[in-house]
Amino acid sequence: MEKRQGRSVTDLTRGVIWKQILVFALPFLLSNLLQQFYSTADAAIVGQDVGAGALAAIGSCDKLTYLLINLFVGISTGSSVAVSQAFGRKDESSLSRTVHSSIALGFLSGAILMVLGIFIAPSLLVLMDTPPDVLPMASAYIRIYFMGMIPTMVYNMGSGILRAMGNSKSALFYLAAAGVINVGLDMLFVWGFHWGVEGAAAATAISQVLPAVLVFWKLTKLDPAYRLTVRGIRLYGQETSYIVRIGVPAGLRMVLVSLSNVVVQARINAFGVDAMAGCTLFFKLEGYLYAMISALSLALTSFAGQNIGAGNYVRVRQGKRVCMSMAIGVTVVICLALCIWPEPACRIFTADEGSIAYGALQLRYQLPLYIIFTWTEIVNGVVLSSGHTIIPMVVSLLGMCAARVGFIFVVSEFFYNIRVIYLAFPFSWIVTMIGIAVYYHRGRWLQDMRFSEAVRKQQEA
């Protein structure tokens, strides 16, 4: 891997592909796992100290939180794609404008999210049929949590920029430091001060400041041609337009998935606190697997983005195969473990047998077909790297949202059972996989040229 200017950025357009992807993905994988671990610790501390009701409150907030922030997380994905392509083209002027526009978007999106979370999110919890005994805790949690949105979004933008330049280590170090603070404050606020869910939310919000400051500082130490300067932070028209054009559909894709999960959560809420807590257990455990798949998908997005910028289309396809093999191997191992030992895994969070029963049931119903979701995420990562995000958004609308929600409403008319809700996820994965597969193999998604044709022409050259 080629290092530029000793500034901790990496050229991914040359070298041994599997080594590059593995070395690049591992720090980001560890970052995701650390983030999931801290989220797990958050839930475990609250669940063990306060009880199943507090765990249910956090779980109901999770779905709504993802719904609100995912559009803006999509903007950070658009920023990462734009940066990786400019970096691959060696276009330092465009790269500089993209870096500064991205950070400006981070501050702006964080401010918008903070307002939405504080003033609107509690009313949305009511619309989700959150039980009255859980609602006060959930409302308090989400208001405090969203006070940390500005540093959260600045960190997301900054870490995405560094990843796109081949630096996935710095974000790991910054997140590790923030995680230690988060867990420490969790124990202080929840166990020491007995602040309950409010203490957990405050710990998370406060801990986001450090990684935002560190990633901002790191960007000011890049190569002088494109390093971040405070005076340069503004929305540059052409670069901002490209980031938004890529990021909004990518964000809407995640919003649609989150919206369907909010509908699912509302249905699960009707089965009571134990079912809500069990769903929280499932997503905390599934989050570890998703963290790994997401790390590989985002690593592939940065890898493919640089190589598309450089015109190395054969390496794009080879990189996709490497990532797919890694992701499927991880999925098989973890899904088998969680399906065989679901109850012990759920007991990490709570001793409540009702919650454990629901969590174990959801694990057994959803994880056997998780490999389909894994395949879709990896393929979507390589398509996203080209900047084509409209069709994947439409596919997700039909698969992850319409098919999932439609399945629940139609089938539950005949079988009113929580198992129907669990099965809606695998059904939606199958529908989405079919749509993405058709678009990947037949759609004109790579610079208005069929991917197979681009590879064939390069191989013939």
Disulfide bonds with the S-S distance in Angstrom:
none
